[in-house]
Amino acid sequence: MNLLLDSHALIWFLEDDPRLSPPARAAIGEPANHRFVSDATAWEMGIKHALGKLDLPLPYEDLFPGRLEELGFHMLPIMHVHLYQTIRLPRHHGDPFDRLIIAQAQVEGMTLVSCDPHFPAYGVPILW
């Protein structure tokens, strides 16, 4: 299964936070699954960290992409096909970073790992 992690799922996995659901934790930890983090998520987390709104488990420059790649995660680049899909999405949710990872999951046939209550309205597979 190809998993695309939302920012909170990534942080909670890395910090072994109990807020990450057991099914999500098991799927992320399953070696047969391919785990992806969007460049949009890295961008969002970098902005929030720089503004003092988000603590990271490691310094940003160590986490992206170095430590994530060491842990077997793949970075998903933002491509024009993802941007095009983003503008075609209905307006269920206004967050541009969330809309972009929803579009990426749709285009790439991935399952989103997220507890965001807005995501199911887009019909993309969700794991939580």
N, C-alpha and C positions, 0 to 999 in steps of 0.2 A: 504494500500500500504506500502511496506517495502522500506524505503528510506535510502540510504547510502550517507552521506554528504562528499564532498571533503573539504579540509581544508579551502579554501576561503569561501565556502558556510556556513560552521560552524561559522567562525569568523564574517562574515557579518550578520548572523542571530543573534548572541549573542550581537553584537554591534549596531543592528538595522540600519545597513549601507544601504543607498539607492542603492548601486550597486547590492544587491541581488534582483533578478527579482521578481515582484509581484506574478507570479505563484509559484515560489520556496518558497517564504515567506509563502504563503497561505498553501502550502502542508506541510511544516515543522510545521506550527502552527496548523494544523488540528489534533485534538485529536484522530481521528480514524486511523491515519497513525502511523506506527512504525518507529522511527527515530534511526538510527545507526551511530556510528562513529567507524571506524576501528582502531585497535591498531596501524596499520601502519600510520594512520594520526596523532595519538598522538605521535608516534615516530618521524615522520617528523617535526611536530610542535615543539617538544622538542629540536631537533637538531638545527633548524633554530633560535629558541629563544635563545639558549645557544650561538650561533654564533653572536647574535645581529642583525640578519636579519629579525626578526619577533617580533612584539609587540603582547602580548596576553591581552585579556580583564581582566584576573585574573592571579595570580601566577600559574605557571604550576601545582604545587602540589595540588592546590585547584581545578583547572579546571578538571584534569584527575584523577580518574573518578568522584570524589565527586560531583562537581557542575553540571556536565552534567547529572549524574544520578538523582540529585534533580530535574532537569528540564525535566525528563522523557526520556532522551536519553539512549540507550543501547550501550555498547562497544562490538564490533565485534572482537573476538580473531582471530589471524592468525593461520590457520590450514594447515596441509600438503597438503590437497586437493587444497587449495588456491595457495600454492607455486607451485604445479604441474601444475595448470592451467596457472600460470604466465609464466612458461617456454614454454608453448604451444602457447602463444599469438604471432601474427605476430608483426613485428618490426615497427609499425606505430609511436611509441612513446618510447623514451628511459628512461624516468624518472621511477626509480624502485618503488617509492611509488605510483605513479599513476597507473603503471602496476599492482601492487598488489591490489589496490582497484577495478580496472576493473575486475580482476580475481575473487575477492570476490563477486562482483555484479553478475557476470556470474554464478558462482557456487551456490550462495544463491538465485538467482532469484530476485535480488533487482534492484531498479531504482536509478541511480546515480544522485545526485544533484550537478551539476557542469556546468560552462561555458567554460571549457577547450575545445578548438577547435579540439583536437586530439581524444577525447573520442568517438564521433559518428562512427569513422572508425572501432571500435570494435564490433559494432552491439548490444551493451548493451543499455537498455532503459535509456534515459537521460531526466531529468527535468530541464528546465531553463526558 
